[in-house]
Amino acid sequence: MDHPVRIPYLLLLFWTLLPLARAGEEVRVLIDVSGSMKQTDPHNLRVPALKLLLELLPPDTRAGVWLFADDVEPLIPPAAVDDGWKRQAQQSSARIHADGRLTHVEKALIAVTREWRAKAADGNRHLILLTDGMVDVAGGADADAASRQRLLTRVLPELQRAKVHLYTIALSDQADHALLKQLAVATDGWNEVAASADQLHRSFLKIFKKAVPRDTLPLENNRFQVDTGVREFSLLVFRRPDSPPTELVKPSGQRWTFENHPESVRWHREANYDLITVADPMPGQWQLIARLDPDNQVMIVTDLKLQVEPLPNYLVSDESLTVAAELTDHDRRITRENFLRLVQFHLRRKDDESAQWPLSPAEDPGVFTATLEPPSQPGTYTFTLTAASKTFQRRWEQSVEVIANPVELDLSLPAQVGGEAVVRLIPDPHVIDLKSFRATAVPEDGRPISFVPIGEGHWEGRIPVGAEAVTVTLQAEARDHAGHPLPLAFKPLTLEVRAASPTEAEEPETVEEEDPEAELEEELLEEDSPPGWWRAAAIAGAGNLILALLGFLAWRWLAKQNEKRRQALLERLGE
């Protein structure tokens, strides 16, 4: 019996399970099951839409799903995402119904985020809320208005403090679009409006790409190029009722269909999409036989990644954008000049072929940047960034919204602790009926401060500022001259004591210069040291010496294998 061969595979299994316990990304989903869903989602398309989201979740996340109406019902308990969790989630999704009576958004948000609000975030927190109606609680219109107000003045500041990104999907014209948009903007989440239940799949996909972005390959004219660094790809193909059956053609010319494909290929099929996952794909050009669709995409698992600093989801028209990108191998930035000089980084805006920007090397080795002015017109714009050489391609995409807000904001910060920040709001009288304008500032402590009119067409709010910066959420209501309500949304404001001028400032602290040699030595030490989980395990598990020894041996064995693979991959790609 050849123990030296079998033991590494046992250790490999042990090693791969550990990251699930320390994953920081977490996604939670809240689905409206009130009775109105029988009209807005008569075919219960929430089920396949949720299945798509769950199937796309990578294995280094945690996720859970809840249903809400009058009350809140756990559907899929939050846990680490793995194959077993996905199987349970796929089965449990069939329990989604439309039998509830009310739409208690406040109760739902409080229940699902209770654990998050009780402790500091150790990773990114993403909450997806799907609803088709207004806030509707027991007690009539006054109770509804009170619950809505508590959402903005109590629940929202708590979500901000807990670092929760709230993504909202409105399914129907009857949904409270102004509230959902305000919750999304204030938490730097995203707001989607699904015109019909048929659009839910695409809405979930857009939000997924923001919450848990994955590496992708360019898909041009239904063709995509797979390089030797791709360990797995998942091809998402949207279908219409009249679409022909989807086919996938390998570089060798072999054709696969839903009815005829290898057992090693996972082909998940729903009424309006296919999700095809291929492990260890053949390098070369693959072809998709299907209708062209801008939302079709190829998501990959790879060690060679394009990392891009996320952009703000919401912008005002005078904000500039700086995009920073880097290539990483095994999560370490690539800085080799002879490799990077063969790579072209290119940024473009999808709606305008003339809006293109090459990225230039930054001072930090291996980082490439571009600075651009966002579109001046309000709306949603999608930016794509491609890193390409002769041997590989990687693609990144993000949508941003330039907010249309006919209210000018002016901010004055205090010069000392204990002073007041003065926020002035100036509504556009051509758009807004000034008699209808109301505004409130909600600091992190949750005590709302009302704006008061100062002169003609100006409103002012004064917020005390202490020693530490405070985040303030602005809320405003207004109607146009025809009496229609206007959706007004503001990005959160960070208020702090105004920076002192050079003559007022104290003598600056002495900053030690970085020692490049010391940094290099530190990197080499990190490269030869067990990762952070090992150090924690060594402290916490001193009594389990055998397990610790197995973990150490696993790390040493995998480190050698990964280093050989990394060097071989970089040599091939740099040729």
LUMPADREN-578543 format. One record per residue (C-alpha): residue in one letter; z, y, x. Coordinates in steps of 0.05 Angstrom, whole numbers, padded with zeros to 5 digits, always signed. Example, Ala and Ser with C-alpha at 12.3 -4.5 7.8 and 13.67 -1.06 7.14 Angstrom:
<sites>
a+00156-00090+00246
s+00143-00021+00273
</sites>
This chain:
<sites>
m+00000+00000+00000
d-00024+00065+00032
h+00034+00113+00020
p+00008+00170+00065
v-00053+00176+00019
r-00016+00171-00047
i+00041+00219-00031
p-00003+00282-00023
y-00032+00271-00093
l+00038+00266-00122
l+00057+00329-00085
l-00006+00363-00108
l+00014+00350-00181
f+00084+00376-00167
w+00054+00439-00134
t+00006+00455-00190
l+00059+00451-00245
l+00106+00501-00212
p+00065+00566-00224
l+00072+00555-00299
a+00147+00567-00294
r+00139+00633-00258
a+00078+00662-00294
g+00086+00735-00312
e+00029+00746-00361
e+00049+00734-00433
v+00007+00741-00497
r+00037+00741-00567
v-00004+00743-00631
l+00017+00767-00700
i-00027+00747-00758
d-00023+00777-00828
v-00019+00723-00882
s-00008+00768-00942
g-00044+00753-01007
s-00098+00806-00996
m-00127+00762-00941
k-00156+00719-00997
q-00205+00776-01009
t-00215+00802-00938
d-00218+00733-00906
p-00240+00686-00962
h-00264+00631-00914
n-00201+00636-00870
l-00241+00655-00808
r-00176+00675-00776
v-00169+00601-00757
p-00232+00594-00712
a-00222+00665-00685
l-00151+00647-00663
k-00176+00581-00635
l-00226+00619-00591
l-00171+00664-00564
l-00125+00606-00550
e-00179+00565-00516
l-00196+00623-00469
l-00125+00632-00445
p-00119+00613-00371
p-00065+00564-00349
d-00024+00617-00313
t-00002+00652-00377
r+00050+00643-00432
a+00031+00651-00505
g+00058+00645-00575
v+00034+00659-00646
w+00071+00683-00709
l+00051+00693-00781
f+00078+00751-00823
a+00078+00777-00894
d+00145+00785-00930
d+00178+00751-00871
v+00160+00726-00801
e+00143+00653-00789
p+00133+00622-00719
l+00068+00584-00717
i+00063+00565-00643
p+00126+00575-00602
p+00116+00616-00538
a+00108+00570-00478
a+00066+00561-00415
v-00007+00549-00431
d-00031+00480-00411
d-00075+00426-00443
g-00017+00400-00486
w+00000+00469-00511
k-00073+00482-00528
r-00078+00416-00567
q-00015+00434-00607
a-00041+00505-00618
q-00108+00481-00644
q-00073+00435-00694
s-00022+00487-00716
s-00075+00540-00729
a-00095+00502-00792
r-00030+00526-00823
i-00055+00598-00828
h-00054+00617-00902
a-00057+00677-00949
d+00002+00665-00995
g+00048+00722-00974
r+00066+00780-01020
l+00082+00839-00975
t+00059+00867-00908
h+00123+00881-00869
v+00094+00904-00802
e+00161+00934-00780
k+00199+00869-00789
a+00144+00830-00754
l+00141+00875-00692
i+00217+00875-00686
a+00223+00799-00692
v+00167+00781-00644
t+00189+00830-00589
r+00264+00820-00594
e+00267+00779-00530
w+00221+00828-00493
r+00263+00888-00513
a+00327+00854-00490
k+00306+00846-00417
a+00263+00881-00365
a+00191+00859-00358
d+00174+00813-00301
g+00099+00814-00317
n+00049+00842-00365
r+00066+00837-00439
h+00009+00837-00490
l+00019+00835-00566
i-00041+00827-00613
l-00031+00849-00685
l-00081+00830-00740
t-00073+00860-00809
d-00116+00880-00868
g-00069+00929-00904
m-00019+00985-00905
v+00055+00980-00891
d+00081+00946-00955
v+00156+00929-00961
a+00202+00917-01020
g+00225+00981-01055
g+00162+01019-01072
a+00125+01078-01041
d+00188+01113-01013
a+00209+01049-00977
d+00139+01040-00949
a+00139+01112-00922
a+00208+01102-00891
s+00187+01037-00857
r+00124+01070-00830
q+00165+01127-00802
r+00213+01079-00768
l+00154+01044-00736
l+00134+01109-00702
t+00203+01138-00686
r+00244+01076-00670
v+00201+01014-00658
l+00145+01047-00618
p+00191+01079-00566
e+00225+01012-00557
l+00158+00978-00546
q+00141+01031-00494
r+00207+01020-00457
a+00194+00945-00458
k+00125+00956-00427
v+00089+00923-00485
h+00014+00935-00494
l-00001+00932-00568
y-00072+00912-00589
t-00087+00922-00662
i-00143+00894-00706
a-00156+00925-00774
l-00192+00878-00822
s-00213+00919-00883
d-00221+00992-00904
q-00152+00988-00936
a-00115+00980-00870
d-00073+01037-00843
h-00124+01056-00789
a-00086+01118-00767
l-00022+01079-00755
l-00056+01022-00719
k-00095+01070-00674
q-00032+01109-00658
l+00007+01046-00639
a-00050+01024-00594
v-00060+01091-00559
a+00014+01102-00547
t+00022+01034-00513
d-00045+01035-00475
g-00068+00976-00516
w-00132+00976-00556
n-00153+00984-00629
e-00209+00944-00660
v-00238+00950-00730
a-00270+00886-00756
a-00320+00904-00810
s-00314+00834-00838
a-00280+00768-00823
d-00345+00746-00790
q-00330+00798-00735
l-00261+00772-00720
h-00285+00727-00663
r-00316+00786-00627
s-00255+00829-00639
f-00208+00776-00611
l-00255+00768-00551
k-00256+00843-00536
i-00180+00846-00538
f-00174+00782-00496
k-00218+00813-00442
k-00170+00872-00438
a-00105+00833-00442
v-00124+00775-00396
p-00187+00793-00357
r-00223+00735-00323
d-00275+00732-00267
t-00346+00729-00295
l-00417+00719-00272
p-00475+00763-00293
l-00514+00733-00351
e-00585+00762-00351
n-00638+00737-00399
n-00595+00676-00412
r-00594+00656-00338
f-00536+00657-00289
q-00528+00639-00216
v-00471+00592-00196
d-00449+00594-00123
t-00410+00543-00083
g-00345+00582-00093
v-00344+00569-00169
r-00297+00511-00186
e-00307+00516-00262
f-00344+00559-00312
s-00334+00570-00387
l-00396+00593-00424
l-00384+00628-00491
v-00445+00629-00537
f-00443+00665-00605
r-00488+00636-00659
r-00514+00662-00725
p-00525+00617-00786
d-00600+00613-00770
s-00590+00602-00695
p-00621+00540-00664
p-00573+00489-00631
t-00547+00512-00564
e-00573+00478-00502
l-00552+00485-00429
v-00600+00469-00372
k-00574+00450-00303
p-00608+00474-00239
s-00635+00403-00233
g-00670+00411-00301
q-00624+00364-00339
r-00610+00389-00410
w-00543+00384-00446
t-00529+00393-00520
f-00467+00388-00564
e-00488+00317-00583
n-00509+00296-00513
h-00468+00318-00453
p-00424+00284-00400
e-00352+00267-00417
s-00330+00313-00360
v-00359+00373-00400
r-00315+00403-00455
w-00359+00429-00511
h-00318+00464-00566
r-00361+00481-00626
e-00344+00524-00687
a-00387+00551-00743
n-00408+00613-00704
y-00396+00599-00630
d-00398+00547-00575
l-00350+00546-00516
i-00375+00501-00460
t-00331+00487-00400
v-00361+00454-00338
a-00318+00432-00278
d-00347+00429-00208
p-00415+00457-00231
m-00478+00446-00191
p-00495+00508-00150
g-00559+00543-00169
q-00590+00577-00229
w-00568+00553-00298
q-00604+00569-00362
l-00578+00578-00433
i-00624+00560-00490
a-00598+00605-00547
r-00609+00673-00579
l-00595+00732-00534
d-00528+00763-00551
p-00492+00818-00512
d-00425+00784-00523
n-00446+00718-00492
q-00413+00710-00424
v-00396+00664-00366
m-00323+00662-00345
i-00306+00627-00280
v-00249+00597-00240
t-00259+00614-00167
d-00221+00632-00103
l-00272+00687-00087
k-00253+00741-00137
l-00273+00812-00153
q-00209+00851-00164
v-00215+00919-00199
e-00159+00967-00213
p-00156+00971-00290
l-00179+01036-00321
p-00139+01071-00376
n-00161+01045-00443
y-00160+01115-00473
l-00183+01181-00442
v-00188+01253-00461
s-00253+01288-00445
d-00228+01326-00384
e-00200+01265-00347
s-00238+01238-00288
l-00243+01164-00271
t-00233+01131-00203
v-00255+01059-00198
a-00227+01018-00140
a-00251+00947-00125
e-00241+00894-00073
l-00261+00822-00060
t-00206+00772-00049
d-00204+00701-00023
h-00143+00661-00046
d-00115+00727-00071
r-00119+00759-00001
r-00164+00819+00007
i-00227+00806+00049
t-00234+00858+00104
r-00286+00825+00150
e-00340+00878+00162
n-00395+00827+00177
f-00383+00797+00109
l-00373+00861+00068
r-00435+00895+00096
l-00476+00842+00060
v-00444+00858-00007
q-00468+00913-00055
f-00417+00943-00103
h-00450+00977-00162
l-00420+01011-00224
r-00459+01029-00287
r-00448+01049-00359
k-00478+01002-00409
d-00505+01053-00459
d-00542+01094-00406
e-00584+01063-00351
s-00585+01129-00314
a-00509+01130-00310
q-00499+01090-00245
w-00454+01098-00185
p-00453+01061-00119
l-00384+01047-00091
s-00366+01071-00022
p-00316+01043+00029
a-00248+01075+00023
e-00200+01089+00080
d-00163+01025+00063
p-00205+00969+00094
g-00238+00924+00043
v-00230+00973-00015
f-00291+01007-00047
t-00285+01066-00095
a-00326+01112-00139
t-00303+01174-00178
l-00339+01196-00241
e-00331+01241-00299
p-00325+01205-00366
p-00373+01221-00423
s-00358+01287-00456
q-00373+01261-00526
p-00319+01221-00562
g-00333+01147-00570
t-00327+01079-00537
y-00362+01066-00471
t-00368+01003-00430
f-00370+01003-00354
t-00393+00943-00313
l-00382+00933-00239
t-00422+00881-00199
a-00409+00856-00129
a-00470+00818-00105
s-00499+00789-00041
k-00554+00739-00028
t-00507+00680-00040
f-00460+00701-00095
q-00448+00750-00153
r-00384+00772-00188
r-00380+00818-00249
w-00325+00860-00281
e-00328+00897-00348
q-00282+00945-00385
s-00289+00989-00446
v-00255+01057-00451
e-00251+01105-00510
v-00256+01180-00503
i-00209+01204-00558
a-00235+01252-00610
n-00175+01297-00623
p-00186+01366-00652
v-00118+01389-00625
e-00111+01425-00559
l-00048+01409-00520
d-00013+01455-00470
l+00048+01432-00430
s+00100+01472-00390
l+00151+01433-00349
p+00221+01460-00333
a+00238+01483-00263
q+00306+01449-00262
v+00345+01391-00291
g+00373+01407-00360
g+00315+01453-00377
e+00264+01443-00432
a+00192+01422-00430
v+00151+01463-00478
v+00093+01427-00513
r+00044+01471-00551
l-00006+01443-00601
i-00066+01484-00624
p-00105+01451-00680
d-00179+01469-00689
p-00181+01510-00754
h-00254+01492-00764
v-00236+01418-00771
i-00164+01418-00794
d-00132+01449-00856
l-00075+01484-00819
k-00030+01481-00881
s-00031+01405-00876
f-00014+01400-00801
r+00052+01367-00782
a+00074+01343-00713
t+00133+01307-00682
a+00153+01289-00611
v+00192+01224-00601
p+00227+01218-00534
e+00249+01150-00507
d+00318+01157-00538
g+00284+01154-00606
r+00309+01221-00634
p+00247+01257-00663
i+00237+01331-00650
s+00194+01369-00700
f+00143+01420-00679
v+00151+01489-00710
p+00095+01540-00721
i+00095+01597-00671
g+00047+01653-00689
e-00019+01637-00722
g-00048+01568-00709
h+00003+01548-00656
w+00058+01495-00661
e+00112+01486-00609
g+00161+01431-00591
r+00217+01436-00540
i+00243+01372-00506
p+00303+01370-00459
v+00288+01340-00391
g+00343+01307-00349
a+00344+01281-00278
e+00295+01225-00293
a+00226+01229-00323
v+00221+01216-00397
t+00162+01189-00437
v+00148+01224-00502
t+00104+01199-00559
l+00068+01253-00600
q+00053+01242-00673
a+00012+01287-00717
e-00015+01287-00788
a-00069+01331-00817
r-00125+01334-00868
d-00193+01364-00864
h-00216+01419-00911
a-00239+01368-00962
g-00170+01338-00965
h-00185+01274-00926
p-00133+01249-00876
l-00152+01255-00803
p-00133+01201-00752
l-00099+01239-00695
a-00076+01200-00633
f-00046+01225-00568
k-00033+01190-00502
p+00041+01189-00484
l+00067+01248-00444
t+00111+01239-00382
l+00160+01298-00376
e+00199+01313-00313
v+00225+01372-00274
r+00167+01414-00246
a+00155+01401-00172
a+00183+01457-00129
s+00136+01503-00092
p+00132+01498-00015
t+00181+01556-00007
e+00230+01525-00056
a+00225+01454-00031
e+00277+01425+00015
e+00256+01402+00084
p+00212+01341+00074
e+00238+01273+00093
t+00213+01242+00157
v+00164+01188+00140
e+00156+01133+00191
e+00084+01119+00212
e+00059+01050+00197
d+00050+01005+00257
p-00016+00967+00250
e+00007+00913+00298
a+00072+00905+00260
e+00033+00899+00195
l-00012+00846+00225
e+00048+00808+00251
e+00079+00812+00181
e+00016+00785+00149
l+00014+00727+00198
l+00087+00711+00183
e+00073+00713+00108
e+00013+00668+00118
d+00057+00616+00154
s+00116+00622+00106
p+00126+00586+00040
p+00112+00630-00021
g+00165+00667-00060
w+00180+00610-00108
w+00199+00566-00048
r+00251+00615-00023
a+00281+00621-00092
a+00281+00546-00100
a+00314+00536-00033
i+00372+00582-00054
a+00379+00555-00124
g+00367+00482-00107
a+00407+00471-00044
g+00437+00409-00076
n+00368+00377-00085
l+00347+00367-00013
i+00296+00312-00028
l+00258+00356-00078
a+00258+00414-00029
l+00231+00370+00026
l+00174+00346-00020
g+00157+00417-00038
f+00155+00438+00036
l+00110+00379+00054
a+00065+00396-00005
w+00058+00468+00018
r+00042+00449+00090
w-00010+00398+00068
l-00043+00445+00018
a-00041+00504+00065
k-00082+00466+00117
q-00132+00442+00065
n-00140+00511+00034
e-00148+00545+00101
k-00204+00497+00121
r-00238+00508+00054
r-00229+00584+00058
q-00260+00588+00127
a-00318+00544+00107
l-00332+00584+00045
l-00330+00651+00081
e-00376+00625+00135
r-00426+00602+00083
l-00423+00666+00043
g-00427+00710+00105
e-00489+00677+00132
</sites>
